[in-house]
């Protein structure tokens, strides 16, 4: 035989539900594995996720705002440049239009001088009065600077410049021929003056015709330049309004974006934080915000999740503490009752034997009662000691190779003798059930199951114990025809100190520790224990222990078919 020390594992509950109020569909069922590590893993995962997102925050909201205002600055610069270009173009077109007006005015001035030449000459020729020559002299003084100015003004327009040069040549010829020589000639030959004036009239008409062509061309050019100036002014105004409108639209869009992406989420976070401070831990923020806002939303939700889990954990711990206190109170009551009854019997029969002279038969009967009650006390104390070992997490096993059928047969015989109103039937496996186990511990488990089956079965009921070998395991079933286990109690069957309503109402003795210890012992053997039950239809508890040797496939298949494995 070998002595084995096996650490006790936590006993999983059959079904544990955890609800999150903020997500009614988020329901998880705990199959028995501890939940704390998974929650810690979830916290670590969320922390890692938030940490990974920080690298993208640098280019998040702040980057977007910087980019937006950079784009605004570029847009304003472009609009400003376009406006400057438009204003410069408008100024240039205005100067061109003004230049044409100056050409026209100067050309009119030169033409007026030519007219003054002709008028002065005609007046003198008709009247022979030298006072009429004064306008000629005045016009002659003004002519050269005026024609020079006209040449300078038309220098940017080659065609007009050519016309002005032609006019200058004609006027110069006119002045050169009708200057002082002509006046001297008229003084000597006054009778020839009208004929000479008429002869020179055609030359003046030619000069004026050239002026008319010059002015007509310059007027068209002035109109064209005025039109271009107006179009340029219109474009400048359009550019100004479009630029102003674009800037206003951009500012409105930027304001709306900041309102939607920053102000509203921050306001929602503030309201949510106020609700959390008020105790409403179910509130969550909608995620998806840009950059730092999204990080704030996710961090807030992670904080709320953590607070929710902490509160749920505290509530669960508080519930367990309250339940543990209730169970301990009930345990004290049950243990007191369990101790009081056998102690009362022991004390009573001991007093009888001390105070009376009893015959040998009565003495033997009294001693048997005392022995039975003492064994009952020893069993109770052993259960309490096993519970203490279970609480420490260490359970010692003294393993040996044994035939489970032999152990079952002995337990069936023992409990059959203890109950005269119940029939205990044993249906063993046709082949040996060789297992490596602690004989006394397995006997404790089987005895507890048979004892419970007898306790909860009606008088005259049958308790059936059967065994089989299948899938490399030894299987044991204990079936009773009792009351069954209500569905709402099934998840607590393997809970410490739990005793159902039927046990309390019918006064069935027990401490609520037997099944807890049975599960601990079976799991220490790397096996499993469970049950199938319906309220009012009896119960079947089963045990699975790894077998040492396997039987033939035909025998195994037959056992599996008979027991539905």
Secondary structure, DSSP 4 states (H G I P E B T S, - for coil): -EEEEEEPPP---S-EEEE-TT-TT-EEEE-SS-SHHHHHHHHHHHHHHHHHHHHHHTTSHHHHHHHHHHHHHHHHHHHHHHHHHHHHHHHHHHHHHHHHHHHHHHHHHHHHHHHHHHHHHHHHHHH--GGGGHHHHHHHHHHHHHHHHHHHHGGG-HHHHHHHHHHHHHHHHHHHHSSHHHHHHHHH-GGGHHHHHHHHHHHHHHHHHHHHHHHHHHHHHHHHHHHHHHHHHHHHHHHHHHHHHHHHHHHHHHHHHHIIIIIHHHHHHHHHHHHHHTT-TT--PPP---HHHHHHHHHHHHHHHHHHHHHHHHHHHHHHHHHHHHHHHHHHHHHHHHHHHHHHHHHHHHHHHHHS---HHHHHHHHHHHHHHHHHHHHHHHHHHHHHHHHHTEEEEEEEEEEHHHHHHHHHHHHHHH-SSSEEEEE--SS--EEEEEHHHHHHHHHHHHHHHHHTSPTT-EEEEEEEEETTEEEEEEEE-S----HHHHTTTTSTT---HHHHHHT----S-HHHHHHHHHHHTT-EEEEEE-TTS-EEEEEEEEBSS---HHHHHHHHHHHT-
